[in-house]
Amino acid sequence: MRKIFWIGMILMLWAAPSAAVAENALTIYFKDGRHMTIPYRDITRIEFQSSDQAGHPGYSREISVSGSWKTDNGDIQLWQTGNQVSGAYLPQEHGEIIGTLSGNTMSGFWIEDMSGTKCPYAKNGRYYWGKLRFVFDGSRFSGQWGYCDAEPNQPWNGKR
């Protein structure tokens, strides 16, 4: 009986280090069903390189849109925290931008004190607002804006 106990203890001690490696490892699953597990201690850097990465579910290329932008509707300043973007423009009208970044596309709203169309309900306490969509490409973006809940259809483009 004692012999079985000590054999069990030795097996537990021998198996424990391999169990620890499994908890501190990266496992990669391939489309064909294969998988590979690599201990973290062996990894120095992970890079994703593919021309069609943006089309893969779950892929998110991190970009930064924070900073000053010259646009065809005046200068804007954007601030980004994670995928949330806020911005300011047209100081005399307290222009505000709020949006969410997904990949290189920001969807959100512009909000002002006054504009060409009064919306039926307020957004951030103001009745002058609309949808916007910006698609960023390096130091440029192409975008559109609209009034209230209408789909964006007016150009709003910019560059750094």
N, C-alpha and C positions, 0 to 999 in steps of 0.2 A: 504494500500500500504506500509506504514511504517513497519507494522508487517511482511509482506513478506520479505522486505529488511533485517530486523534484523534476521529473521529465516535463510535466506540465508547466512548472515555473520557468524552466529553461526555454521551452517553446514560446511562452508569453514574452519573455525578455527578447528573444530573437525576433519575434514578429512585430514588436512595438516600434522599432525604428522604421520599418517599411510602411507601417500605418501612418506614421508622422509625415513621411514623404508624400503620401497620397493627399493629405490635407494641405500641403504647401506646394501644390503643383498646378500647372496649367494644362488643361485637357482640350485638345482641338478635335472637333468632329468634322469629318469630310462628307461631301455629298454622297459618295459611294458607300458610306457606312463604316469606313475605317475611322479609327481615332488614335491619337498619340498623346501621351501624358509626359510632360517635361517638368522636373523639379524646378522651383523658382530660383534656386541657387545657380542653376545653369543658364538662366535667361539674363541677357544684358540689355536687349532692346527688342521691341516688337514693331514692325512696320507693315502697313497695308499698302500694296501697290497693285492697282488695277484701273484700267480706264473706265470700267463700268461699275465702280464701287457704289455710287450713289443709288443705283437701282436695286441693291440688295436689301432685303428686309433686315432691320436691326442695325444697319450701318449708319453711322453718324459722323460725318467729317466735321471736326471742330474748326470754325472760323471765327474771327473777331471782326465785328462791324463797328466797334466803338471808335469814336473820333469825329473829326470835322469833315463834312461833305459839302461840296459846292453842287447845287442842283439847279434845274431849270425853274424851280419854284422858290429860290433863295437858299441861303446857307442853313444847314441843319447840323445839330450835334447829337450823336447817338451814344448811349451807354448800354453795355451788355453785361448781364449777370447770368451765367449759364446760357439757357436758350431764351431768356426773357430780355427784351429790348425796350428801352424808353428813350425818348428824344425830345428836343426842343427846337423850335424854329419860329420865325416871325415874332420877335419879342413884343411888338406893339399889339399883337392879337393873342399873346400867350399860347402860341402854337405848341401842341403836345403830340407826341407819337408814343403809342404803346403797341407792342407786338410780341410775337413768338417766332423764334427762328427754328426752322426745320431744314437741316442740310444747309443749302445756301439761299433758302427762300424765307423771307419774313412776311408773315401775314398779321395784320392788325388794324389799327384805327388812327386817324388823325383827329384832333380835337382843337377847336378854336373858340374865341369869344364871339366872333361874327364871321359869316361867310355867305355865299350866294343862296343857300337853302337852309331853312330851319327844319330840323328833324322833329318827328312827332314825340320823341321822348329823349331825356337827357342821358348823356354818357359823361361820367366824372363831373356831374353837376352842370354841364353845358349842352345846349341844344344844337350846336353847330359842329358836326362831325361826319365822318364817313370811313368806309373801308379803304385799306391800301394793301398793296402787295409789292415787295421789292425782291428782285433776284440779284444777288451779289455775285460778281465775277472779278475777284482780285480787288483792284482799286476803283472799280466802277460798279454801278447797279443800274438796272433798268426796272422801272416800276410803273404802276398805275394807281390811281385813286378815284374814288367816286363819292357821291353824297349819300349820307344816311346808310340804309341797308342795301342800296343798289350795288351791284358788282362793279368793281373798279374798271373804268374805261378811259380815263384821262391820263396822259403821260406824266410821269414824275421820275426823271432820270438824274443820276449824279455821279460824281467822281471825287476822289480824295484830293 
